[in-house]
Amino acid sequence: MLLIYGVLCIALLAAIASVARWLAPPGDHRAATAGALAFAAFPVLYFGFLHAASLSVPVLPLDPWSEEGKAGLLVVVLGAVAQEVCRLLSLLAVILILRKLPSAVWHGLGFGAAELLYISLGTIASSIALFLPFGSAVTLPELSAFDVLLGIIERFSAIAGHIVYSYVACFALARRKRLWLIVPFGGHAAINMLGAAMPRDYAIAVVFVGTLTVATVTILFVLHRKLAWLR
């Protein structure tokens, strides 16, 4: 099932890229590249934060009431902050180099696509590793068909979220409204914290992912209409 999940992630990526051509034609490849590079730079900043704070990546789910869980939540928040700092820096770099704002749609898509590609290639590589000589030492999570479906929906929501964050960040830079940057930083951190502390229960997962997806797509639709000049 893990291999199927990886293949479906690739298919999702291709489908979203096709739809994006309708949302923001023509494709701003420089914006997409800047978004992808922002994701590529994120681990460097993230692990730099963790090293400076003497923290390590936690095992999920977290117990938010325990000392270990509180430290884990801090790590999750730092991950969101690191991603948004990289997003902001990449937007500033494009503005500095090209003297114009990049397409918010393609910048967010580039960021989300790079993340999705990393996840999909990782899952596919892990599945293939089972058939190699050292395959007996590889331990993979067991996924059901429902897990795969829910995971694909969550990835779709994540990409839509990255486009939303890029919209808001572009608007904040264009209008010099720095307080608007609270939205991508705070929103990303809050979602990460909820996901990390959420009990691993199917009913809760369905409500969380379903609500997040509907809310994110709705916000994206509104921003796409209200901020057409940032497409």
C-alpha positions in Angstrom: 0.0 0.0 0.0 2.9 2.4 0.7 4.0 2.0 -3.0 0.5 2.8 -4.1 0.4 5.8 -1.9 3.7 7.1 -3.5 2.4 6.5 -7.0 -0.9 8.3 -6.2 1.0 11.2 -4.9 2.8 11.6 -8.2 -0.5 11.4 -10.0 -2.0 14.0 -7.7 1.0 16.3 -8.4 0.5 16.0 -12.2 -3.3 16.6 -11.8 -2.8 19.8 -9.7 -0.2 21.1 -12.1 -2.6 20.7 -14.9 -5.4 22.5 -13.0 -3.0 25.3 -12.0 -2.5 26.1 -15.7 -6.2 27.1 -15.8 -5.9 29.1 -12.5 -2.9 31.2 -13.4 -2.0 31.0 -17.1 0.7 31.0 -18.3 2.8 29.1 -15.8 5.3 31.3 -14.0 8.1 28.8 -13.9 10.4 31.1 -12.1 7.9 31.5 -9.2 7.4 27.7 -9.1 11.2 27.2 -9.0 11.5 29.8 -6.2 8.8 27.9 -4.2 10.5 24.6 -4.8 13.9 26.0 -3.7 12.2 27.4 -0.6 11.2 23.9 0.4 14.6 22.6 -0.4 16.2 25.2 1.9 13.7 24.5 4.7 15.5 21.5 6.3 18.7 23.4 6.7 17.0 26.2 8.7 14.8 23.7 10.6 17.6 21.5 11.8 19.6 24.7 12.6 16.7 25.8 14.9 16.6 22.3 16.5 20.4 22.3 17.0 20.4 25.7 18.6 17.5 24.7 20.9 19.0 21.3 21.7 15.9 19.6 20.4 15.2 16.5 18.3 12.4 15.5 15.9 9.6 13.9 18.1 7.7 10.7 17.6 4.0 11.4 16.8 1.4 11.6 18.2 2.3 13.9 21.1 0.9 14.2 24.5 0.5 18.0 24.8 0.2 17.7 28.6 3.6 16.0 29.2 6.9 17.8 29.3 8.1 15.7 26.4 5.0 16.5 24.5 5.4 20.3 25.1 8.9 20.1 23.8 7.6 18.1 20.8 5.0 20.8 20.1 7.8 23.4 20.1 9.7 21.4 17.5 6.5 21.2 15.3 6.0 25.0 15.6 9.7 25.5 14.7 9.1 23.4 11.6 6.2 25.7 10.5 8.2 28.8 11.2 11.2 27.5 9.2 9.0 26.8 6.2 7.4 30.2 6.3 10.7 32.0 6.7 12.0 30.1 3.7 8.8 31.1 1.8 9.2 34.7 2.7 12.9 34.8 1.8 12.3 33.2 -1.6 9.6 35.7 -2.4 11.9 38.6 -1.4 14.7 37.0 -3.6 12.3 37.0 -6.6 11.3 40.6 -6.0 14.9 41.6 -5.7 16.1 39.8 -8.8 13.1 40.3 -11.2 11.7 43.5 -9.7 8.2 42.2 -9.6 6.0 39.9 -7.5 5.9 36.3 -8.5 2.7 34.4 -9.2 1.3 33.4 -5.8 -0.4 30.4 -7.3 2.8 29.0 -8.9 5.0 29.9 -6.0 2.7 28.0 -3.6 2.4 25.2 -6.0 6.2 25.0 -6.4 6.6 24.8 -2.6 3.8 22.2 -2.2 4.9 20.2 -5.2 8.5 19.9 -3.9 7.2 18.7 -0.6 4.8 16.2 -2.3 7.6 15.0 -4.6 9.9 14.4 -1.6 7.2 12.4 0.2 6.2 10.3 -2.9 9.8 9.5 -3.9 10.6 8.6 -0.3 7.7 6.2 0.0 8.4 4.6 -3.4 12.1 4.2 -2.5 11.2 2.6 0.8 8.9 0.1 -0.9 11.5 -0.8 -3.5 14.1 -1.3 -0.7 12.1 -4.3 0.5 13.2 -6.2 -2.5 16.9 -5.4 -2.1 19.4 -7.7 -0.2 19.0 -5.7 3.0 15.2 -5.6 2.6 14.6 -7.8 5.7 16.0 -4.9 7.9 13.5 -2.4 6.5 10.4 -1.7 8.5 7.5 0.1 6.9 4.2 1.3 8.3 1.1 -0.8 7.4 -1.4 1.2 5.5 -5.0 0.3 4.6 -6.8 1.5 1.5 -8.6 4.1 3.8 -5.2 5.3 5.1 -4.0 5.9 1.5 -7.2 7.7 0.5 -7.1 9.9 3.6 -3.4 10.6 3.0 -4.0 11.7 -0.6 -6.8 14.1 0.6 -4.5 15.5 3.2 -1.7 16.1 0.7 -4.2 17.9 -1.6 -5.2 20.1 1.3 -1.5 20.8 2.1 -0.8 22.0 -1.4 -3.9 24.2 -1.4 -2.6 25.5 2.0 0.8 26.4 0.5 -0.9 28.4 -2.3 -3.0 30.2 0.3 0.1 31.0 2.4 1.9 32.3 -0.7 -1.1 34.5 -1.6 -1.1 36.1 1.8 2.7 36.5 1.9 2.6 38.2 -1.5 -0.2 40.5 -0.5 1.7 41.4 2.7 4.8 42.3 0.7 2.9 44.1 -2.0 0.9 46.3 0.4 3.6 46.5 3.0 1.2 45.1 5.6 3.6 43.1 7.7 0.9 42.1 10.2 -0.7 39.9 7.5 2.4 37.6 7.8 0.8 36.4 11.1 -1.6 34.4 8.9 0.8 32.0 7.2 3.1 31.8 10.3 0.3 31.4 12.8 -2.0 29.3 10.6 0.8 26.9 9.6 2.0 26.5 13.2 -1.6 25.9 14.5 -2.4 23.2 11.9 0.9 21.5 12.6 0.3 21.5 16.3 -3.2 20.1 16.0 -2.0 17.4 13.6 0.8 16.4 15.9 -1.3 16.2 19.1 -4.3 14.6 17.4 -5.1 11.0 18.6 -4.6 8.4 16.0 -8.2 7.6 15.6 -10.0 7.2 12.2 -13.1 9.3 13.2 -11.0 12.2 14.5 -8.6 12.0 11.5 -11.6 12.1 9.1 -13.1 15.2 10.8 -9.7 16.9 11.0 -8.7 16.3 7.4 -12.2 16.9 6.1 -12.6 20.2 7.9 -9.1 21.3 7.0 -9.6 20.5 3.3 -13.0 22.3 3.0 -11.7 25.3 4.9 -8.5 25.6 2.9 -10.1 25.1 -0.5 -12.8 27.7 0.4 -10.2 30.3 1.5 -8.2 29.6 -1.6 -11.3 30.2 -3.8 -12.0 33.5 -2.1 -8.4 34.7 -2.3 -8.2 33.6 -6.0 -11.2 35.9 -6.7 -10.3 38.8 -4.4 -6.6 38.9 -5.2 -6.7 38.1 -8.9 -3.8 40.5 -9.5 -1.5 38.1 -7.5 -2.3 35.0 -9.5 
